[in-house]
Amino acid sequence: MSRRGRKATLPAGPHHRPVVLAEDGLRICHRDKRGVVRNYDFGVLPVAPALQRSLAATFAARCAPGGGWDAADTGFNIWVLIRAFAKFVSEQENPPGDMDEITAALWSSWRLSRPTTNTGYRQVKTLSNFLLSNERLPQPVRDAMAKRLQKAKPQEKAYQPEEFTEIRITARRMFRAALLRIRENTRHLDAWRNGAFEPGSRDWLIGEALESLARTGHVPRYAQASGKMVVVNRYRLALGGAKPEATWQRLYLSRMECTSLAVLLVAEQGLNATTVAELPVPRATPDSGEGGGFPVYRLELEKRRRGGGRHFETRNLTDFGADSPGRLITEALEATAHVRAFVAAAGSGPDRLLAWHERYASNGRVDPETPRVGPFAFGLAKSAGTHWAVEVGLAGSPMRRTRKTVNVLHRREPGQNTQDTHDRVYVMNEPQTQQAAVPVIADGATAALEAARRTVFRARLTDGPEAGEQQTATTGCTDYDNSFFTPPGSGCGASFLLCTACPNARVHPGHHARLAYLHLALESLRTVLEPTRWDADWSDAHARLEDLKGRLGKALWTASLAEATAEDRMVVDHLLNGHYDL
């Protein structure tokens, strides 16, 4: 209702709250904000029917609008945990019949059955949060869940420089070869459309096959009696075969080549793999600076785990030449241009930068929620990084380690994280960062020590003159020939102001008055000199006298200042005017 009391206009057509839980109380349909649908059947869980329904009701409440699970992946990941928990429960000697029969001992057993890794930690925390949302969960179980769970130390480490370089080279080589292939065949297609080839020639047949490929996603083919699709013979001969590299790969990226592009995006921008998979097609605007003509791409990034109001972030990348931040975006747009043209002709499709041609539409390698239009898939399948690693000979998916390498060792700033998360999760536990910090810490400690030597009073306090002590303008000296500031045996050539920083110096009550007056004189200079000049020439000597004043006490210092003689004032004036300098 508006502020004037008028009812708001209802949208056209019937609108109902989506039904999540079926009438049988076991089947759930979860549709997230992006339109991705996941169906679950709790009747297949190996637990008592009452517990099946309790779990289903709790699950449905979270899947419903406003329940907190805005992404289909969230529900699916917890469904996997529920299945594992149900299997564990079914193997117990006295399995619970419903939610209120779950015991603290059962939960503790489940907790101990999880691996002592970050994965195990997340499994326990995630499932406990899910079960806690059911009001019928007994209080002893809630108390057991509240016990602190030790988080495993992260085992993931950044790549060594040579490893990171090799990954980038491998990904670049694979994507670059695909880009050059698509660029060459695009030129051939444009030439065919402009009538550059004689009809019936081999180049003309290749051009006609490319036209069909751009329009339908396939070169000309026909169905055999068995239903198998076969490339028309004359085009197969012109193209040099019917394998992917001779047919659809001429204009489209393969799944592995698209994954190489994703690896490069992570390696250059330090983005999360999910963010890269969902990255919309960047829009380019002309650069308004001098020279002009350089495309500036606006990357719209989303990371749902950051919490409400902080999901979205934008970055501007400019392509001003080779190795510029935006050059990879330009190349990615060129490599996927034919897919976007196909989608535009089809009338609708997902707005994603990553797109590849899948040879078989139902080979089980693409996640069910991966958007598809015809023979094309968009984004990045969850297993793509693992498959790419197997292809190039890596031990595991490079996505997470590459992201950590970039943000910790190269960008050295948070990448879609808070500064606290960046420091605590990524930087502090990285061995390379720790090794690099050793000389920095050592330099800092050395600098602190040198500063202390300059600003801390190091002369020895005595009750009176020692035997053989020589008097200087400020203190007494017990070893003139072996100074801490000049080479041994050459005699001390340092300023008398440095006597208070020398362990050879001695200060007894006979020196207090002169040093107190020197302190006052330095204070006076501070009021008339430029701060930078005073800091450079007098601040260290003043700091040492401040230290001495603190040791002697304010009362004794004030009394000593009052006892300063004309000779003390004259010596201090000569000292400050440089009359004692060699």
C-alpha positions in Angstrom: 0.0 0.0 0.0 1.3 3.5 -0.9 1.8 6.3 1.6 -1.6 7.8 0.4 -3.4 4.6 1.3 -3.8 3.3 -2.2 -3.3 -0.4 -3.0 -0.3 -1.3 -5.2 -1.0 -2.5 -8.7 -0.8 -6.3 -8.9 1.3 -7.8 -11.7 -0.5 -9.3 -14.6 -1.2 -13.1 -14.6 -1.5 -15.5 -11.7 1.3 -15.5 -9.2 1.7 -18.1 -6.5 4.3 -19.0 -4.0 6.3 -21.8 -5.6 5.6 -25.3 -4.1 8.8 -26.8 -2.7 7.6 -29.9 -0.7 5.3 -32.3 -2.5 2.2 -33.7 -0.8 3.9 -36.9 0.2 6.3 -34.9 2.3 9.3 -36.5 0.7 9.9 -35.0 -2.7 11.3 -31.5 -3.0 11.8 -29.2 -6.0 14.3 -26.4 -5.4 14.4 -23.5 -7.9 17.0 -20.9 -7.2 17.1 -17.2 -8.2 18.8 -18.0 -11.5 16.2 -20.5 -12.5 18.3 -23.6 -11.8 16.1 -26.5 -10.7 17.1 -29.4 -8.5 14.8 -32.3 -7.4 15.3 -34.4 -4.3 13.6 -37.5 -3.1 14.1 -38.1 0.7 12.3 -41.4 0.3 15.5 -43.0 -0.9 17.3 -42.3 2.3 18.0 -45.5 4.3 16.4 -44.2 7.5 13.0 -44.5 9.2 10.1 -42.9 7.3 9.5 -40.4 10.2 13.1 -39.3 10.1 12.9 -39.0 6.3 9.9 -36.6 6.6 11.6 -34.6 9.3 14.7 -34.1 7.2 12.6 -33.3 4.1 10.6 -30.7 6.0 13.8 -29.0 7.4 15.3 -29.1 3.9 12.2 -27.7 2.2 12.1 -24.8 4.7 15.6 -23.7 3.6 14.8 -24.2 -0.1 11.7 -22.0 0.1 11.9 -18.3 -0.9 13.5 -16.5 2.0 14.8 -19.7 3.5 18.4 -18.8 2.9 19.5 -21.1 0.1 19.5 -18.8 -2.9 21.8 -21.1 -5.0 20.9 -24.6 -6.2 24.5 -25.6 -5.4 24.0 -24.9 -1.7 21.1 -27.3 -1.5 22.8 -30.0 -3.5 26.0 -29.9 -1.3 24.0 -30.3 1.8 21.9 -33.1 0.2 25.2 -35.0 -0.3 26.0 -34.6 3.4 22.5 -35.7 4.4 22.8 -38.9 2.3 26.2 -39.6 4.0 24.7 -39.0 7.4 21.7 -41.2 6.6 24.0 -44.0 5.6 26.0 -43.6 8.8 22.8 -43.6 10.9 21.5 -46.8 9.1 24.7 -48.6 10.1 24.2 -48.0 13.8 23.0 -50.7 16.2 19.9 -48.7 17.3 19.2 -46.1 14.6 16.9 -43.2 15.6 13.4 -43.3 14.3 12.9 -39.6 14.1 14.7 -36.3 14.8 13.9 -36.3 18.5 15.6 -39.7 18.9 19.0 -38.5 17.7 21.5 -38.7 20.6 24.6 -36.8 21.6 26.6 -40.0 21.4 25.4 -40.5 17.8 26.4 -37.0 16.8 29.8 -37.4 18.5 30.4 -40.7 16.6 29.5 -39.0 13.3 31.8 -36.1 14.1 34.7 -38.5 14.8 34.0 -40.3 11.5 34.8 -37.2 9.5 38.4 -36.7 8.2 40.6 -34.3 10.2 40.8 -31.9 7.3 39.2 -28.6 6.2 36.7 -30.8 4.3 35.8 -32.7 7.4 35.5 -29.5 9.4 33.1 -28.0 6.8 31.0 -31.2 6.7 30.5 -31.2 10.5 29.7 -27.5 10.7 27.4 -27.5 7.7 25.4 -30.5 8.8 25.1 -29.2 12.4 23.8 -25.9 11.2 21.2 -27.7 9.1 20.0 -30.0 11.9 19.9 -27.1 14.4 17.2 -25.4 12.4 14.8 -28.3 13.4 13.1 -27.4 16.7 12.7 -31.1 17.6 16.4 -31.7 17.8 17.1 -32.7 21.5 19.0 -30.2 23.7 21.9 -32.6 24.6 22.6 -32.9 20.9 22.6 -29.1 20.6 25.1 -28.9 23.5 27.3 -31.5 21.8 27.2 -29.5 18.6 28.1 -26.3 20.5 31.5 -27.8 21.5 34.4 -26.1 19.8 35.6 -27.9 16.7 39.3 -27.6 16.0 39.8 -26.3 12.5 42.4 -28.1 10.5 45.4 -26.1 9.3 45.1 -25.3 5.5 47.3 -27.6 3.4 46.9 -25.6 0.2 50.0 -23.8 -0.8 50.8 -21.3 -3.5 52.7 -22.5 -6.5 56.4 -22.0 -6.7 57.4 -19.3 -9.3 58.5 -21.9 -11.9 55.3 -24.0 -11.4 53.1 -21.0 -11.8 55.0 -19.9 -14.9 54.6 -23.4 -16.4 50.8 -23.5 -15.7 50.4 -20.1 -17.4 52.5 -21.1 -20.4 50.5 -24.4 -20.8 47.2 -22.7 -20.5 48.3 -19.9 -22.9 49.6 -22.4 -25.4 46.4 -24.3 -25.5 44.1 -21.3 -25.7 46.4 -19.5 -28.1 46.3 -22.4 -30.5 42.5 -22.5 -30.4 42.3 -18.7 -30.9 44.5 -18.8 -34.0 42.5 -21.7 -35.4 39.2 -19.9 -34.9 40.7 -16.7 -36.3 42.0 -18.4 -39.5 38.7 -20.2 -40.1 36.7 -17.0 -39.4 38.7 -15.3 -42.2 37.9 -18.2 -44.5 34.2 -17.9 -43.7 34.2 -14.2 -44.3 36.0 -14.7 -47.6 33.4 -17.3 -48.6 30.5 -15.0 -47.7 32.2 -12.3 -49.9 32.3 -14.7 -52.9 36.1 -15.0 -52.9 36.1 -18.7 -53.9 35.1 -20.5 -57.1 31.9 -22.5 -56.5 32.6 -26.2 -56.2 36.3 -25.8 -55.3 37.7 -27.2 -52.1 38.0 -23.8 -50.4 34.3 -23.1 -51.4 33.2 -26.4 -49.9 35.1 -25.6 -46.7 33.4 -22.1 -46.6 30.0 -23.7 -47.1 30.7 -26.1 -44.3 31.8 -23.3 -42.0 28.6 -21.4 -42.8 26.6 -24.4 -41.7 28.8 -24.7 -38.6 28.2 -21.1 -37.7 24.5 -21.3 -38.3 23.7 -24.7 -36.7 26.7 -25.6 -34.6 27.5 -28.5 -37.0 29.0 -29.0 -40.4 26.5 -30.5 -43.0 25.6 -34.1 -41.9 22.8 -36.7 -42.3 21.3 -39.4 -40.1 22.1 -43.0 -40.9 19.5 -45.7 -40.5 20.8 -46.4 -37.0 20.3 -42.8 -36.0 23.9 -41.9 -36.0 24.8 -38.5 -37.5 27.5 -38.6 -40.2 29.3 -35.8 -42.0 28.3 -35.5 -45.6 31.1 -37.1 -47.6 32.0 -34.2 -49.9 32.5 -31.9 -46.9 34.3 -34.6 -45.0 36.8 -34.9 -47.8 37.2 -31.1 -48.1 37.6 -30.6 -44.4 40.1 -33.4 -44.1 38.1 -35.8 -41.9 35.2 -35.9 -39.5 37.1 -35.5 -36.2 36.4 -32.5 -34.0 39.6 -30.8 -35.0 38.5 -31.0 -38.6 34.9 -30.0 -38.1 33.3 -28.0 -35.2 36.6 -27.0 -33.5 37.3 -24.8 -36.6 35.0 -22.1 -35.1 34.5 -23.1 -31.4 36.5 -23.9 -28.3 36.5 -27.3 -26.9 35.9 -27.9 -23.2 39.6 -28.2 -22.4 40.4 -25.0 -24.4 37.7 -23.1 -22.6 39.1 -24.4 -19.3 42.5 -23.1 -20.3 40.9 -19.7 -20.8 39.4 -19.9 -17.3 42.8 -20.8 -15.9 44.3 -17.7 -17.6 41.5 -15.5 -16.1 42.2 -16.8 -12.6 46.0 -16.4 -13.2 45.7 -12.8 -14.3 42.9 -11.6 -12.0 43.0 -13.9 -9.0 39.3 -14.7 -9.2 37.3 -17.5 -7.7 36.6 -20.3 -10.2 32.8 -19.9 -9.6 33.1 -16.2 -10.3 34.9 -16.9 -13.6 32.3 -19.5 -14.5 29.5 -17.0 -14.0 31.3 -14.0 -15.5 28.9 -12.1 -17.9 30.2 -11.1 -21.3 32.2 -7.8 -20.6 30.9 -4.7 -22.3 33.5 -2.5 -23.9 33.5 1.3 -24.1 36.0 3.5 -26.0 38.7 5.0 -23.9 38.1 8.7 -23.3 41.8 9.5 -22.8 44.2 10.9 -25.4 44.9 8.6 -28.3 41.5 6.9 -27.8 40.5 3.7 -29.5 41.5 1.4 -26.6 38.6 -0.8 -25.4 37.9 -0.6 -21.7 36.1 -3.7 -20.4 33.9 -3.6 -17.3 34.0 -7.0 -15.5 30.9 -7.6 -13.4 32.0 -10.0 -10.6 29.7 -11.8 -8.2 30.7 -13.8 -5.1 27.6 -14.9 -3.1 29.6 -16.1 -0.1 30.5 -12.6 0.8 27.0 -12.0 2.2 24.1 -9.8 1.4 24.9 -6.3 0.0 28.5 -7.3 -0.8 28.0 -9.8 -3.5 29.0 -7.7 -6.4 32.2 -6.0 -7.5 33.4 -4.4 -10.8 36.8 -4.1 -12.4 37.8 -2.1 -15.4 40.4 -3.6 -17.7 41.9 -1.8 -20.6 43.3 -3.4 -23.8 46.1 -1.1 -24.9 48.3 -3.8 -26.4 50.1 -7.0 -25.8 50.4 -8.0 -22.1 47.9 -5.3 -21.1 45.2 -6.2 -18.6 42.4 -6.3 -21.1 44.1 -8.2 -23.9 42.9 -11.6 -22.7 39.3 -10.3 -22.6 39.6 -9.2 -26.2 40.9 -12.6 -27.2 38.2 -14.4 -25.2 35.5 -12.4 -27.0 37.0 -13.2 -30.3 37.3 -16.9 -29.5 33.6 -17.1 -28.4 32.1 -14.7 -31.0 30.4 -17.4 -33.0 28.7 -18.9 -30.0 27.3 -15.5 -29.1 26.1 -15.1 -32.7 24.4 -18.5 -32.5 22.7 -17.6 -29.2 21.5 -14.2 -30.6 20.0 -16.0 -33.6 18.3 -18.5 -31.3 16.6 -15.6 -29.5 17.8 -16.3 -26.0 20.7 -17.7 -24.0 22.9 -17.1 -20.9 25.0 -14.0 -20.8 28.4 -15.7 -20.0 31.8 -15.2 -21.3 32.9 -18.8 -21.1 31.3 -21.0 -23.8 32.3 -24.2 -25.5 31.0 -26.8 -28.0 30.3 -30.1 -26.4 30.6 -33.0 -28.9 28.0 -35.1 -27.2 25.1 -33.4 -25.5 24.5 -36.2 -22.9 27.9 -37.7 -22.1 27.5 -37.0 -18.4 30.5 -34.6 -18.3 28.4 -31.4 -18.0 26.7 -30.6 -14.7 22.9 -30.7 -14.9 22.6 -27.0 -14.0 25.2 -25.9 -16.7 23.3 -23.6 -19.1 23.0 -25.1 -22.6 21.8 -23.8 -26.0 22.0 -26.4 -28.7 25.4 -28.0 -28.8 26.9 -25.3 -26.6 27.5 -25.2 -22.8 28.2 -22.0 -20.9 30.3 -21.3 -17.8 32.7 -23.8 -16.2 31.7 -27.3 -15.0 32.8 -28.2 -11.5 35.0 -31.0 -12.7 36.6 -29.0 -15.5 39.7 -28.0 -13.5 40.3 -31.6 -12.5 40.0 -32.9 -16.0 42.3 -30.1 -17.3 44.9 -31.0 -14.7 44.8 -34.6 -15.8 45.2 -33.5 -19.4 48.3 -31.4 -18.7 49.8 -33.7 -16.1 49.1 -31.8 -12.8 48.3 -33.4 -9.5 45.0 -31.6 -9.0 42.8 -28.7 -10.2 44.9 -25.5 -10.5 42.1 -23.1 -9.8 42.3 -22.6 -6.0 46.1 -22.7 -5.8 46.4 -20.3 -8.8 44.0 -17.9 -7.1 46.1 -18.0 -3.9 49.3 -17.6 -5.8 48.1 -14.5 -7.6 46.5 -12.8 -4.6 49.2 -13.6 -2.1 52.4 -13.3 -4.1 51.6 -11.1 -7.1 48.6 -8.8 -6.5 49.3 -8.8 -2.7 45.9 -7.6 -1.9 42.5 -9.1 -1.2 40.6 -10.7 -4.1 36.9 -10.6 -3.3 37.7 -11.1 0.4 38.0 -8.8 3.4 41.5 -7.7 4.4 41.2 -9.9 7.6 40.3 -13.0 5.6 43.1 -12.3 3.1 45.7 -12.0 5.9 44.4 -14.8 8.1 43.5 -17.5 5.5 45.7 -16.7 2.5 48.9 -14.8 3.6 49.9 -15.9 7.1 49.9 -19.7 6.5 51.7 -19.5 3.1 55.3 -20.7 3.4 56.6 -18.5 0.6 55.2 -15.4 2.4 56.8 -16.6 5.6 60.1 -17.0 3.9 59.9 -13.6 2.3 59.0 -12.0 5.6 62.2 -13.3 7.3 64.6 -10.6 5.8 61.9 -7.9 6.2 61.5 -8.8 9.9 65.3 -8.9 10.3 65.7 -5.5 8.6 63.0 -4.1 10.9 64.7 -5.5 14.0 68.0 -4.1 12.9 66.5 -0.7 12.2 64.8 -0.8 15.6 68.1 -1.7 17.2 69.9 1.1 15.4 67.1 3.5 16.4 67.4 2.4 20.0 71.2 3.0 19.9 70.6 6.4 18.6 67.9 7.4 21.0 68.5 5.5 24.2 71.0 6.9 26.8 73.9 4.4 26.9 76.5 6.2 29.1 77.0 4.8 32.5 75.7 6.7 35.6 78.2 6.9 38.4 78.4 8.7 41.8 81.6 10.5 40.9 84.6 10.7 38.5 86.5 7.4 37.9 90.3 7.1 37.9 91.7 8.2 34.5 88.4 9.7 33.3 88.8 12.5 30.8 86.2 15.2 30.7 84.4 16.2 27.5 81.9 18.9 26.8 79.1 16.8 28.0 80.3 13.7 30.0 83.4 11.9 31.2 85.3 9.4 28.9 87.1 6.3 30.1 88.5 5.0 26.8 89.2 7.8 24.3 91.4 5.6 22.1 88.8 2.9 21.5 85.6 4.7 20.4 82.4 3.0 19.4 82.1 5.5 16.5 85.6 5.6 14.9 88.2 2.9 14.1 90.0 1.4 17.2 93.3 3.2 18.2 92.6 6.3 16.1 91.0 8.3 18.9 87.4 9.4 19.1 86.4 11.9 16.5 82.6 11.8 17.2 80.6 14.8 18.2 80.3 15.5 21.9 76.5 15.1 21.4 77.2 11.4 20.8 78.8 10.9 24.2 75.4 10.2 25.7 75.2 7.3 23.2 78.6 5.8 24.1 79.1 3.0 26.6 82.6 4.5 27.4 81.0 7.7 28.7 80.4 8.3 32.4 77.8 10.7 33.9 78.0 11.8 37.5 76.3 14.6 39.4 78.8 17.1 38.2 77.5 16.7 34.7 73.8 16.9 35.5 73.5 20.7 35.3 75.2 21.0 31.9 73.1 18.2 30.4 69.9 19.6 31.8 70.8 23.0 30.2 71.6 21.2 26.9 68.2 19.6 27.0 66.6 23.0 27.5 68.6 24.5 24.6 67.5 21.7 22.3 63.9 22.3 23.2 64.4 26.0 22.3 65.9 25.1 18.9 62.8 23.0 18.3 60.6 26.0 18.4 62.5 28.0 15.8 63.8 25.4 13.3 61.9 23.6 10.6 60.7 20.2 11.9 62.6 18.2 9.3 65.8 20.0 10.0 65.5 19.7 13.7 64.7 16.0 13.4 67.7 15.4 11.2 70.2 17.3 13.4 69.0 17.3 17.0 66.2 14.8 17.6 68.4 11.8 18.5 70.5 13.8 21.1 67.2 15.2 22.5 65.7 11.7 22.8 68.8 10.5 24.8 68.5 13.4 27.2 64.8 12.6 27.6 65.8 9.1 28.5 68.3 10.4 31.0 65.7 12.8 32.5 63.4 9.9 33.1 66.1 7.9 34.8 67.1 10.7 37.2 63.6 11.9 37.9 61.9 15.2 37.2 62.7 16.8 40.6 66.4 16.1 40.4 66.4 17.3 36.7 64.7 20.6 37.6 67.1 21.2 40.5 70.1 20.5 38.3 68.9 22.9 35.7 68.8 25.6 38.3 72.4 24.9 39.2 73.7 25.5 35.6 76.7 27.9 35.6 77.8 30.5 33.1 80.5 28.1 32.0 77.9 25.4 31.4 75.9 27.7 29.3 78.9 28.8 27.3 80.0 25.2 26.6 76.5 24.3 25.4 76.4 27.4 23.2 79.8 26.5 21.6 78.6 22.9 21.2 75.4 23.8 19.4 77.2 26.4 17.2 79.7 23.7 16.0 82.7 25.4 17.6 84.0 22.0 18.8 83.6 20.2 15.5 86.9 19.1 13.9 
